[in-house]
């Protein structure tokens, strides 16, 4: 196979450019990223077809004994790039494919399998295949940071000027959405990038020479912009006033603390957490009338004021009983009801579920509220794919963190470890937030998750000397 073929090289470059454009436009336009994926998959098929054609030029197709060789070449050429997650991902794809045959709505399952699941998986694996050099990864990462900073700046604009400057979305209920349709979606996007920015800022404080590997950071002014971008993105994350997002951020900070290299880094991470949860919860209570423990802060305060004249133990008992009663009826903005509906479906179809992409059609039979989706990705996945599908997906998540964690321990490259731990922390926060929202079923956020998995695999596969070689060139 001649990998120096100009057509193959051009196809590869087209895929790379499309991935650059995908990460930039991902938070801006669903239509654009869908179009870009179409170009990526077309270029991939054309490139592999070209490789297949070259590989069988010398095979005599009329020879009965060599027909099997043609088939072997076909499988070899179209085989996905090898990663430590291939088996887990392959099993998950197989479970989703089989769900088509026992699905309550086979057409919907087939449609989701082809146009959603395969798109997600190919996005991950083709990213690993195309972004196969440190130069390409550097360019991709710089474009990602530029897009992330732009969207964060748009969110800040929306908070202070009441509209953002990309789609001119007005602020709703005092919650920042930026270019996304809902604050929770914006929060899910931020959860991936904020830990990465925190880690990069920590590295900039600790070891400036590392940034010579990223030409974007050679200029000190641009390093200052990096710190400003971190602050603005954390503010945007706070101004979403999403409790699920904030909880995910807690887990992200915990993992960053777990992977810290020095005590100073640990203090910095703790300081971010303390400042965040000291400043912004009162603002959330004022804007949304909710807290982490109640859906109605005002009524709780009214109940507490009734006992303001009481003293000592009796007042404490009354306040405690009020809080307990509030927790008893805490529903997470009706999520408790949505989850009950999903659980009712799971009880009827516990092992294999109702089929991929069938929740919206099956759920009306189990409705006890007006809501559509359960706002819990794991319950919805279990309802559609059963416990078997959920366990396979969780196995993928476990393998990601286990594999990348082992690489982190063995890797001596500070920049790679910084990026790896940042994206791992971001992915953990995203997965936690998915317990309270529909991240897996949003086109933008779902693609972002699989791209993040591809980024983690990419960093884990890279040699420790790659950045050093880039510096020398």
C-alpha positions as CSV (number, residue, x, y, z in Angstrom):
1,X,0.0,0.0,0.0
2,X,1.4,3.3,-1.1
3,X,0.6,5.8,1.7
4,X,2.4,8.5,-0.2
5,X,-0.3,8.5,-2.9
6,X,-1.4,12.1,-3.4
7,X,-5.1,11.3,-3.3
8,X,-4.7,9.5,0.0
9,X,-2.7,12.4,1.4
10,X,-5.3,14.9,0.3
11,X,-8.2,12.9,1.7
12,X,-6.3,12.8,5.0
13,X,-5.7,16.5,5.0
14,X,-9.4,17.2,4.3
15,X,-10.3,15.1,7.3
16,X,-7.8,17.0,9.5
17,X,-9.1,20.4,8.4
18,X,-12.7,19.2,9.0
19,X,-11.8,18.2,12.5
20,X,-10.3,21.6,13.1
21,X,-13.5,23.2,11.8
22,X,-15.6,20.8,13.9
23,X,-14.1,21.7,17.2
24,X,-14.4,25.4,16.4
25,X,-18.0,25.4,15.2
26,X,-19.3,22.7,17.6
27,X,-20.8,25.2,20.1
28,X,-22.0,27.4,17.3
29,X,-24.0,25.4,14.7
30,X,-25.3,21.8,14.7
31,X,-25.9,22.0,10.9
32,X,-22.2,22.9,10.3
33,X,-20.8,20.0,12.3
34,X,-23.2,17.5,10.7
35,X,-22.0,18.7,7.3
36,X,-18.4,18.5,8.4
37,X,-18.9,14.9,9.6
38,X,-20.4,14.0,6.2
39,X,-17.2,15.3,4.5
40,X,-15.0,13.4,7.0
41,X,-16.8,10.1,6.5
42,X,-16.8,10.5,2.7
43,X,-13.0,11.3,2.7
44,X,-12.4,8.4,5.0
45,X,-14.2,5.9,2.7
46,X,-12.5,7.3,-0.4
47,X,-9.1,7.1,1.3
48,X,-9.6,3.5,2.5
49,X,-11.1,2.5,-0.9
50,X,-7.9,3.8,-2.6
51,X,-5.8,1.8,-0.2
52,X,-7.9,-1.3,-0.8
53,X,-7.5,-0.9,-4.5
54,X,-3.7,-0.6,-4.3
55,X,-3.5,-3.6,-2.0
56,X,-5.2,-6.0,-4.4
57,X,-3.6,-4.9,-7.7
58,X,-1.4,-8.0,-7.7
59,X,-4.0,-10.4,-6.7
60,X,-5.5,-12.7,-9.4
61,X,-9.2,-12.4,-8.7
62,X,-10.0,-15.4,-11.0
63,X,-7.9,-17.7,-8.8
64,X,-10.3,-19.4,-6.5
65,X,-7.6,-19.9,-3.8
66,X,-7.0,-16.1,-3.5
67,X,-10.6,-14.9,-3.1
68,X,-10.1,-15.2,0.7
69,X,-7.0,-13.0,0.4
70,X,-9.1,-10.2,-1.1
71,X,-11.5,-10.5,1.8
72,X,-8.6,-10.4,4.2
73,X,-7.2,-7.3,2.5
74,X,-10.6,-5.6,2.7
75,X,-10.9,-6.3,6.5
76,X,-7.3,-5.2,7.0
77,X,-7.7,-1.9,5.1
78,X,-11.1,-0.9,6.6
79,X,-10.2,-2.0,10.2
80,X,-10.5,0.9,12.6
81,X,-7.3,2.4,14.1
82,X,-6.2,0.2,17.1
83,X,-6.8,1.6,20.6
84,X,-7.2,0.1,24.0
85,X,-10.9,0.8,23.9
86,X,-11.7,-0.9,20.6
87,X,-13.1,-4.0,22.3
88,X,-15.3,-2.1,24.7
89,X,-16.6,0.3,22.0
90,X,-17.1,-2.6,19.6
91,X,-19.2,-4.5,22.2
92,X,-21.3,-1.4,22.8
93,X,-21.9,-1.0,19.1
94,X,-22.9,-4.6,18.9
95,X,-25.4,-4.2,21.7
96,X,-26.9,-1.2,20.0
97,X,-27.1,-3.0,16.7
98,X,-28.9,-6.0,18.2
99,X,-31.4,-3.7,19.9
100,X,-32.7,-2.9,16.4
101,X,-34.1,-6.5,16.1
102,X,-36.1,-6.4,19.4
103,X,-36.9,-2.7,19.4
104,X,-40.5,-1.5,19.8
105,X,-39.8,0.8,16.9
106,X,-37.1,-0.8,14.7
107,X,-37.0,2.1,12.2
108,X,-36.2,4.6,14.9
109,X,-33.5,2.3,16.3
110,X,-32.0,1.7,12.9
111,X,-32.0,5.5,12.2
112,X,-30.3,6.3,15.5
113,X,-27.8,3.5,15.0
114,X,-26.6,4.7,11.6
115,X,-26.9,8.5,12.0
116,X,-26.1,8.9,15.7
117,X,-24.2,6.0,17.2
118,X,-21.9,5.3,14.2
119,X,-21.3,9.0,13.9
120,X,-20.2,9.2,17.5
121,X,-17.9,6.2,17.3
122,X,-16.4,7.2,13.9
123,X,-15.8,10.7,15.3
124,X,-13.7,9.3,18.1
125,X,-11.8,6.7,16.1
126,X,-11.2,8.9,13.0
127,X,-9.9,11.7,15.2
128,X,-7.3,9.3,16.6
129,X,-6.4,8.2,13.1
130,X,-6.2,11.7,11.6
131,X,-4.7,13.8,14.4
132,X,-1.7,11.5,14.4
133,X,1.1,13.9,15.0
134,X,2.0,16.4,17.7
135,X,1.8,19.3,15.1
136,X,-1.8,18.4,14.2
137,X,-2.8,17.9,17.8
138,X,-1.2,21.3,18.7
139,X,-3.2,23.0,15.9
140,X,-6.4,21.3,16.9
141,X,-5.9,22.2,20.6
142,X,-5.2,25.9,19.8
143,X,-8.4,26.1,17.7
144,X,-10.3,24.4,20.5
145,X,-9.0,27.0,23.0
146,X,-9.8,29.9,20.7
147,X,-13.4,28.6,20.2
148,X,-13.8,27.9,23.9
149,X,-12.6,31.4,24.8
150,X,-14.9,33.0,22.2
151,X,-18.0,31.1,23.6
152,X,-17.0,32.0,27.1
153,X,-16.7,35.7,26.2
154,X,-20.1,35.5,24.5
155,X,-21.5,34.1,27.7
156,X,-20.1,37.0,29.8
157,X,-21.5,39.4,27.3
158,X,-24.9,37.8,27.7
159,X,-24.8,38.1,31.5
160,X,-23.8,41.7,31.6
161,X,-25.5,43.1,28.4
162,X,-28.5,40.6,28.4
163,X,-27.6,39.1,25.0
164,X,-24.7,37.1,23.5
165,X,-23.0,38.2,20.3
166,X,-23.0,35.0,18.3
167,X,-26.7,34.2,17.8
168,X,-28.0,37.2,19.8
169,X,-29.7,34.9,22.3
170,X,-31.3,36.9,25.2
171,X,-30.5,35.9,28.7
172,X,-33.3,33.7,30.2
173,X,-34.2,33.7,33.9
174,X,-30.8,35.3,34.6
175,X,-29.0,32.1,33.4
176,X,-26.3,32.3,30.8
177,X,-26.7,30.1,27.7
178,X,-24.1,31.7,25.3
179,X,-24.5,30.1,21.8
180,X,-26.4,27.1,23.2
181,X,-30.2,26.8,23.6
182,X,-30.1,26.1,27.3
183,X,-27.9,27.0,30.3
184,X,-27.5,23.3,31.2
185,X,-26.1,22.6,27.7
186,X,-23.7,25.5,28.0
187,X,-22.6,24.1,31.3
188,X,-22.0,20.7,29.9
189,X,-19.8,22.2,27.2
190,X,-17.8,24.3,29.8
191,X,-17.3,21.3,32.1
192,X,-14.9,19.7,29.6
193,X,-12.7,22.8,29.0
194,X,-12.6,24.5,32.4
195,X,-10.4,21.9,34.1
196,X,-8.0,21.9,31.1
197,X,-7.6,25.7,31.4
198,X,-7.1,25.4,35.2
199,X,-4.3,22.8,34.6
200,X,-2.6,24.9,31.9
201,X,-2.6,28.0,34.1
202,X,-1.1,25.9,36.9
203,X,1.6,24.7,34.6
204,X,2.3,28.2,33.3
205,X,2.9,29.3,36.9
206,X,5.1,26.3,37.6
207,X,7.1,25.8,34.4
208,X,7.2,28.3,31.6
209,X,9.5,26.4,29.3
210,X,6.8,23.8,28.7
211,X,4.8,26.3,26.7
212,X,7.5,26.6,24.1
213,X,6.0,23.4,22.7
214,X,2.8,25.3,22.0
215,X,3.6,28.3,19.8
216,X,0.4,29.9,20.9
217,X,1.9,30.4,24.4
218,X,5.3,31.8,23.5
219,X,4.0,35.3,23.8
220,X,3.5,36.5,27.5
221,X,0.5,38.5,26.5
222,X,-1.2,35.3,25.2
223,X,-0.4,33.6,28.5
224,X,-2.3,36.5,30.3
225,X,-5.2,35.9,27.9
226,X,-5.1,32.2,29.0
227,X,-5.6,33.2,32.6
228,X,-8.3,35.7,31.7
229,X,-10.0,32.9,29.6
230,X,-9.9,30.6,32.7
231,X,-11.5,33.2,34.9
232,X,-14.2,34.1,32.4
233,X,-15.1,30.4,31.7
234,X,-15.4,29.7,35.4
235,X,-17.7,32.7,35.8
236,X,-19.8,31.5,32.9
237,X,-20.0,28.0,34.5
238,X,-21.2,29.7,37.6
239,X,-23.7,31.9,35.8
240,X,-25.4,28.9,34.3
241,X,-26.8,28.4,37.9
242,X,-27.1,24.7,37.1
243,X,-26.8,22.5,40.1
244,X,-25.9,19.5,38.0
245,X,-23.2,21.4,36.3
246,X,-21.8,22.7,39.7
247,X,-21.8,19.2,41.1
248,X,-19.9,18.0,38.0
249,X,-17.5,20.8,38.6
250,X,-16.9,19.5,42.2
251,X,-15.9,16.1,40.9
252,X,-13.7,17.7,38.2
253,X,-11.8,19.7,40.9
254,X,-11.5,16.6,43.0
255,X,-9.8,14.7,40.2
256,X,-7.6,17.6,39.4
257,X,-6.6,17.6,43.1
258,X,-6.0,13.9,42.9
259,X,-3.6,14.3,39.9
260,X,-1.8,17.4,41.3
261,X,2.0,17.4,41.1
262,X,2.8,19.8,43.9
263,X,1.2,21.1,47.1
264,X,0.9,24.6,45.6
265,X,-1.2,23.2,42.8
266,X,-3.4,21.5,45.4
267,X,-3.8,24.8,47.3
268,X,-4.7,26.6,44.1
269,X,-7.4,24.0,43.2
270,X,-8.8,24.2,46.7
271,X,-8.9,27.9,46.6
272,X,-10.8,27.9,43.3
273,X,-13.4,25.5,44.9
274,X,-13.7,27.6,48.1
275,X,-14.1,30.9,46.2
276,X,-16.6,29.4,43.8
277,X,-18.9,27.9,46.4
278,X,-18.6,30.9,48.6
279,X,-19.5,33.5,46.0
280,X,-22.0,32.0,43.6
281,X,-24.6,29.9,45.7
282,X,-26.2,33.1,47.2
283,X,-26.5,34.4,43.6
284,X,-28.2,31.2,42.5
285,X,-30.7,31.5,45.5
286,X,-31.4,35.1,44.4
287,X,-31.8,34.4,40.7
288,X,-33.4,30.9,40.6
289,X,-34.9,30.6,44.1
290,X,-33.2,27.3,44.5
291,X,-30.2,25.8,46.3
292,X,-28.5,22.4,46.4
293,X,-31.0,21.2,48.9
294,X,-34.3,22.9,48.0
295,X,-36.4,23.9,45.0
296,X,-37.9,26.8,46.9
297,X,-35.5,28.9,49.0
298,X,-38.0,31.6,49.8
299,X,-40.5,29.2,51.5
300,X,-37.7,27.7,53.5
301,X,-36.6,31.1,54.7
302,X,-40.2,32.0,55.6
303,X,-40.4,28.8,57.7
304,X,-37.2,29.6,59.4
305,X,-38.3,33.1,60.2
306,X,-41.3,31.7,62.1
307,X,-38.9,30.3,64.6
308,X,-36.7,33.4,64.8
309,X,-38.1,34.4,68.2
310,X,-37.4,31.0,69.7
311,X,-34.1,30.2,71.3
312,X,-31.8,27.3,72.0
313,X,-32.6,23.7,71.3
314,X,-36.2,24.2,70.4
315,X,-35.4,26.5,67.5
316,X,-32.7,24.2,66.2
317,X,-35.2,21.3,66.2
318,X,-37.8,23.3,64.3
319,X,-35.3,24.5,61.7
320,X,-34.0,20.9,61.3
321,X,-37.5,19.6,60.9
322,X,-38.2,22.2,58.3
323,X,-35.1,21.4,56.3
324,X,-35.9,17.7,56.5
325,X,-39.4,18.3,55.2
326,X,-38.0,20.4,52.3
327,X,-35.6,17.6,51.4
328,X,-38.4,15.1,51.4
329,X,-40.2,17.1,48.7
330,X,-37.0,18.0,46.9
331,X,-37.6,17.1,43.2
332,X,-34.7,18.7,41.3
333,X,-37.1,20.7,39.1
334,X,-39.4,17.7,38.6
335,X,-36.5,15.4,37.8
336,X,-37.6,13.0,40.6
337,X,-40.9,12.5,38.7
338,X,-39.1,12.0,35.4
339,X,-36.8,9.4,36.9
340,X,-39.8,7.5,38.3
341,X,-41.2,7.2,34.8
342,X,-37.9,5.9,33.5
343,X,-37.7,3.4,36.3
344,X,-41.2,2.1,35.5
345,X,-40.0,1.4,32.0
346,X,-36.9,-0.3,33.3
347,X,-38.9,-2.6,35.6
348,X,-40.9,-3.9,32.5
349,X,-37.8,-4.2,30.3
350,X,-34.8,-4.6,32.6
351,X,-32.4,-6.7,30.6
352,X,-32.4,-5.5,27.0
353,X,-34.6,-2.4,27.2
354,X,-37.1,-1.2,24.6
355,X,-34.6,-0.5,21.8
356,X,-32.2,2.3,20.8
357,X,-33.9,5.7,20.4
358,X,-37.4,4.5,21.5
359,X,-37.8,6.3,24.8
360,X,-39.8,9.2,23.5
361,X,-42.3,6.8,21.9
362,X,-42.5,4.3,24.8
363,X,-42.6,6.8,27.7
364,X,-46.1,8.3,27.1
365,X,-47.6,4.9,28.2
366,X,-45.8,5.4,31.6
367,X,-46.3,9.2,32.0
368,X,-47.1,10.7,35.4
369,X,-46.1,14.2,34.2
370,X,-45.8,16.3,31.1
371,X,-42.0,16.0,30.7
372,X,-40.4,14.4,27.7
373,X,-37.0,12.9,28.6
374,X,-36.0,11.7,32.1
375,X,-33.1,14.2,32.4
376,X,-30.9,11.3,33.4
377,X,-28.8,9.9,30.6
378,X,-28.1,6.6,32.5
379,X,-31.7,5.9,33.2
380,X,-32.7,6.7,29.6
381,X,-29.9,4.4,28.4
382,X,-31.0,1.6,30.7
383,X,-34.6,2.1,29.5
384,X,-33.6,1.8,25.9
385,X,-30.7,-0.7,26.0
386,X,-31.4,-2.4,29.4
387,X,-28.9,-3.2,32.1
388,X,-26.7,-5.0,29.6
389,X,-26.3,-1.8,27.5
390,X,-25.7,0.4,30.6
391,X,-23.0,-2.0,32.0
392,X,-21.2,-2.1,28.6
393,X,-21.2,1.8,28.4
394,X,-19.9,2.1,32.0
395,X,-17.2,-0.4,31.1
396,X,-16.0,2.0,28.4
397,X,-15.9,4.8,30.9
398,X,-14.0,2.6,33.4
399,X,-11.5,1.6,30.7
400,X,-10.9,5.2,29.7
401,X,-10.0,6.3,33.2
402,X,-8.1,3.2,34.1
403,X,-6.0,3.2,30.9
404,X,-5.3,7.0,31.0
405,X,-4.6,6.8,34.7
406,X,-1.9,4.2,34.1
407,X,-0.4,6.3,31.3
408,X,-0.4,9.3,33.6
409,X,1.7,7.4,36.2
410,X,4.3,6.3,33.7
411,X,4.4,9.4,31.5
412,X,7.2,11.9,32.2
413,X,6.0,14.6,29.9
414,X,4.6,17.5,32.0
415,X,2.6,18.9,29.1
416,X,0.9,15.6,28.2
417,X,0.1,14.9,31.8
418,X,-1.3,18.4,32.2
419,X,-3.6,17.9,29.2
420,X,-4.5,14.3,30.1
421,X,-5.5,15.0,33.7
422,X,-7.4,18.1,32.5
423,X,-9.5,16.3,30.0
424,X,-10.0,13.4,32.3
425,X,-11.3,15.8,35.0
426,X,-13.5,17.5,32.4
427,X,-14.9,14.1,31.2
428,X,-15.6,13.1,34.8
429,X,-17.5,16.3,35.4
430,X,-19.4,15.8,32.2
431,X,-20.4,12.3,33.1
432,X,-21.6,13.4,36.6
433,X,-23.6,16.2,35.0
434,X,-25.2,13.6,32.6
435,X,-26.8,12.0,35.6
436,X,-29.0,15.1,35.8
437,X,-29.4,16.1,32.2
438,X,-29.6,14.9,28.6
439,X,-26.0,15.4,27.5
440,X,-25.8,12.0,25.6
441,X,-28.8,13.0,23.5
442,X,-27.7,16.5,22.5
443,X,-25.9,16.4,19.1
444,X,-23.3,19.0,20.1
445,X,-22.5,17.6,23.6
446,X,-22.6,14.0,22.5
447,X,-20.0,14.7,19.8
448,X,-18.0,16.7,22.3
449,X,-17.9,13.7,24.6
450,X,-16.7,11.3,21.9
451,X,-14.1,13.9,20.7
452,X,-12.9,14.2,24.3
453,X,-12.5,10.4,24.4
454,X,-10.5,10.6,21.2
455,X,-8.3,13.4,22.7
456,X,-7.6,11.3,25.8
457,X,-6.7,8.3,23.6
458,X,-4.5,10.5,21.4
459,X,-2.6,11.9,24.3
460,X,-2.2,8.4,25.9
461,X,-0.7,7.0,22.7
462,X,1.8,9.8,22.2
463,X,5.5,9.3,22.9
464,X,7.1,11.3,25.6
465,X,9.6,12.7,23.1
466,X,7.1,14.1,20.6
467,X,6.9,17.6,22.1
468,X,10.7,17.6,22.4
469,X,11.1,16.9,18.7
470,X,8.6,19.7,17.9
471,X,10.7,22.1,20.0
472,X,13.9,21.2,18.0
473,X,12.1,21.8,14.7
